[in-house]
Amino acid sequence: MAKKNTQENTVDSASKIEAIKNLIFGENIEQYDSEFETLKKEIEEKREKLQNYIDEVRNELMQSIDSLSTDVNIRITDLEDAINSKTDALTEEKVDRRELGDLLIKLGEKIGS
């Protein structure tokens, strides 16, 4: 019996709230609901577009990073080959410390850039 009174009070309260809402907003409530639905749809569309744009930019960045990584690896390999050929040439001759120092500085600059 107590449950029945609680349910009736809840239903009665809900109908009272609905009646108050109708008094305050009147006929405009449907218009407000419609505008809110339109805004919700627009927000969802913008969110989806933004998410797609973020995904696109992420993919482009990953491709750029891969390309840069490949380029750096190629340059490092070229530098290693150049150093190996220079060191082979230097082993046959007396080592010129100044030339070796310059080669190491260039290698450091290439790696740093």
C-alpha positions in Angstrom: 0.0 0.0 0.0 2.9 2.4 0.8 4.4 1.6 -2.6 1.2 2.6 -4.3 1.1 6.0 -2.5 4.7 6.6 -3.4 4.1 5.8 -7.1 1.0 8.0 -7.1 2.9 10.9 -5.5 5.7 10.5 -8.1 3.3 10.5 -11.0 1.4 13.4 -9.4 4.6 15.3 -8.9 5.7 14.7 -12.5 2.4 15.9 -13.9 2.6 19.0 -11.7 6.1 19.8 -12.9 4.8 19.3 -16.5 1.9 21.7 -15.8 4.3 24.3 -14.4 6.6 23.9 -17.3 3.7 24.5 -19.7 2.6 27.6 -17.8 6.1 29.1 -17.9 7.1 28.3 -21.4 3.6 27.9 -23.0 3.4 27.3 -26.7 7.1 28.1 -27.1 8.2 24.8 -25.6 7.9 22.9 -28.8 9.9 25.6 -30.6 12.6 25.4 -27.9 12.7 21.6 -28.1 13.0 21.9 -31.9 15.8 24.4 -31.7 17.7 22.3 -29.1 17.4 19.3 -31.3 18.8 21.3 -34.3 21.7 22.5 -32.1 22.4 19.0 -30.9 22.5 17.8 -34.5 24.8 20.6 -35.6 27.1 20.0 -32.7 27.3 16.3 -33.5 28.0 17.1 -37.2 30.8 19.5 -36.2 32.2 17.0 -33.8 32.3 14.3 -36.4 34.0 16.7 -38.9 36.5 17.7 -36.3 37.3 14.1 -35.5 37.7 13.3 -39.2 40.0 16.3 -39.6 42.1 15.2 -36.6 42.4 11.7 -38.1 43.4 13.1 -41.4 46.1 15.3 -39.8 47.3 12.4 -37.7 47.7 10.3 -40.8 49.6 13.0 -42.6 51.9 13.5 -39.6 52.6 9.8 -39.5 53.5 9.7 -43.2 55.7 12.8 -42.8 57.5 11.2 -39.8 58.0 7.9 -41.8 59.3 9.9 -44.8 61.7 11.9 -42.5 62.9 8.8 -40.8 63.7 7.1 -44.1 65.5 10.2 -45.3 67.5 10.4 -42.1 68.5 6.8 -42.4 69.6 7.2 -46.0 71.7 10.2 -45.0 73.3 8.4 -42.1 74.1 5.5 -44.3 75.7 7.9 -46.9 77.7 9.5 -44.1 78.9 6.1 -42.8 80.0 5.2 -46.3 81.8 8.5 -46.7 83.5 8.1 -43.3 84.5 4.5 -44.1 86.0 5.5 -47.5 87.9 8.4 -45.8 89.1 6.2 -43.0 90.2 3.5 -45.5 92.1 6.2 -47.4 93.6 7.5 -44.1 94.8 4.1 -43.0 97.0 3.9 -46.0 98.4 7.3 -45.3 99.4 9.0 -42.2 96.3 10.3 -40.4 95.8 14.0 -40.8 94.2 15.0 -37.5 92.7 18.2 -38.8 91.0 16.4 -41.7 89.7 13.7 -39.4 88.4 16.4 -36.9 86.6 18.2 -39.8 85.0 15.0 -40.9 83.8 14.2 -37.4 82.4 17.8 -37.0 80.5 17.5 -40.3 79.2 14.1 -39.2 77.9 15.6 -35.9 76.3 18.5 -37.8 74.6 16.2 -40.2 73.3 14.0 -37.4 72.1 17.1 -35.4 70.2 18.6 -38.4 
